[in-house]
Amino acid sequence: MATSADLIRVEHVIKEYNHGAVKALNDCSLSIQKGEVVAIIGPSGSGKSTLLRCLNLLEVPSSGHIYFNGVDITDKKVDINLHRRKMGMVFQHFNLFPHMTVKKNITLAPVQLGLKKQEEADAQAMKLLERIGLANKADEFPNMLSGGQKQRIAIVRALAMEPEVMLFDEPTSALDPEMVGEVLDLMRDLAHEGMTMAVVTHEMGFAREVASRVIFMDSGAILEENSPRFLFDSPQNPRTQAFLSKVL
Ligand SMILES: Nc1ncnc2c1ncn2[C@@H]1O[C@H](COP(=O)(O)OP(=O)(O)OP(=O)(O)O)[C@@H](O)[C@H]1O
């Protein structure tokens, strides 16, 4: 059962593809409390992105339950859109709308969903853009921006929905190395402000420094979870040890 302190709780989730030929998640359970920053690490193909995408039901589990704020969002009777709008998501490839200005990208969802009037959303967008030092890009189109700028705009676009949790799927993997820092800095600031975050990442330095908890996955299973200090300095599972010995 979900407890009231859990913002998200995943219970025994299995995700299969190709009629069971691929078992991307094999009985995963975890909980994320309000204000926690959970980093999800592990080798390529271990199920990290699938797990993250299950949290807001972008991927629907084959079995198991996911609770958000105590509501079982895997229950078919639940309107997932009402819950998903409280879960901001940031993708590896930004997913900005190329034919819309930066400002329009940020205001679109709050206005279309009737959460804000256009003027209110515009003012909020400008505030968010000022925060990341990109107010001068408000009327430009995404193709005029660097990868780091695009990703920071994707992050503030998600923030414009005033989410309760932010889900990051390898947010720096598509960036040139010199742009990784500006995106991680923004994520670090959000973490320090108390934003609840789940982050699939290959940035072990970020996981160590910012995460409150690190989850290690392999072959669709959560093999180990601990504070970054313990997980990185004293990994218990041989597969965690082998993985970290390669990447650190
Ligand atoms: N839509 C899909 N159809 C079939 N198989 C899939 C699909 N999505 C993921 N998989 C498979 O599920 C497994 C887990 O994939 P997933 O992308 O979650 O791993 P990952 O740990 O995020 O990998 P990476 O670090 O390379 O992004 C892999 O074997 C992958 O090939």
PDBQT file of the ligand as one rigid body, heavy atoms in Angstrom, charges set to zero:
ROOT
HETATM    1  N1  LIG A 301       9.361   0.172 -27.464  1.00  0.00    +0.000 N 
HETATM    2  C1  LIG A 301      10.135  -0.868 -27.247  1.00  0.00    +0.000 A 
HETATM    3  N2  LIG A 301       9.979  -2.026 -27.913  1.00  0.00    +0.000 NA
HETATM    4  C2  LIG A 301      10.761  -3.096 -27.683  1.00  0.00    +0.000 A 
HETATM    5  N3  LIG A 301      11.772  -3.120 -26.776  1.00  0.00    +0.000 NA
HETATM    6  C3  LIG A 301      11.977  -1.998 -26.091  1.00  0.00    +0.000 A 
HETATM    7  C4  LIG A 301      11.197  -0.816 -26.274  1.00  0.00    +0.000 A 
HETATM    8  N4  LIG A 301      11.656   0.144 -25.432  1.00  0.00    +0.000 NA
HETATM    9  C5  LIG A 301      12.680  -0.400 -24.751  1.00  0.00    +0.000 A 
HETATM   10  N5  LIG A 301      12.874  -1.676 -25.144  1.00  0.00    +0.000 N 
HETATM   11  C6  LIG A 301      13.889  -2.603 -24.616  1.00  0.00    +0.000 C 
HETATM   12  O1  LIG A 301      13.754  -2.623 -23.208  1.00  0.00    +0.000 OA
HETATM   13  C7  LIG A 301      15.029  -2.683 -22.582  1.00  0.00    +0.000 C 
HETATM   14  C8  LIG A 301      15.219  -1.505 -21.657  1.00  0.00    +0.000 C 
HETATM   15  O2  LIG A 301      15.314  -0.326 -22.424  1.00  0.00    +0.000 OA
HETATM   16  P1  LIG A 301      15.531   1.108 -21.778  1.00  0.00    +0.000 P 
HETATM   17  O3  LIG A 301      15.548   2.105 -22.885  1.00  0.00    +0.000 OA
HETATM   18  O4  LIG A 301      14.562   1.303 -20.685  1.00  0.00    +0.000 OA
HETATM   19  O5  LIG A 301      16.988   0.971 -21.166  1.00  0.00    +0.000 OA
HETATM   20  P2  LIG A 301      17.968   2.100 -20.612  1.00  0.00    +0.000 P 
HETATM   21  O6  LIG A 301      18.598   1.546 -19.383  1.00  0.00    +0.000 OA
HETATM   22  O7  LIG A 301      17.233   3.382 -20.468  1.00  0.00    +0.000 OA
HETATM   23  O8  LIG A 301      19.059   2.197 -21.768  1.00  0.00    +0.000 OA
HETATM   24  P3  LIG A 301      19.971   3.440 -22.281  1.00  0.00    +0.000 P 
HETATM   25  O9  LIG A 301      20.878   3.822 -21.152  1.00  0.00    +0.000 OA
HETATM   26  O10 LIG A 301      20.729   2.848 -23.442  1.00  0.00    +0.000 OA
HETATM   27  O11 LIG A 301      19.011   4.528 -22.690  1.00  0.00    +0.000 OA
HETATM   28  C9  LIG A 301      16.052  -2.767 -23.701  1.00  0.00    +0.000 C 
HETATM   29  O12 LIG A 301      16.334  -4.114 -23.950  1.00  0.00    +0.000 OA
HETATM   30  C10 LIG A 301      15.317  -2.143 -24.863  1.00  0.00    +0.000 C 
HETATM   31  O13 LIG A 301      15.812  -2.622 -26.091  1.00  0.00    +0.000 OA
ENDROOT
TORSDOF 0
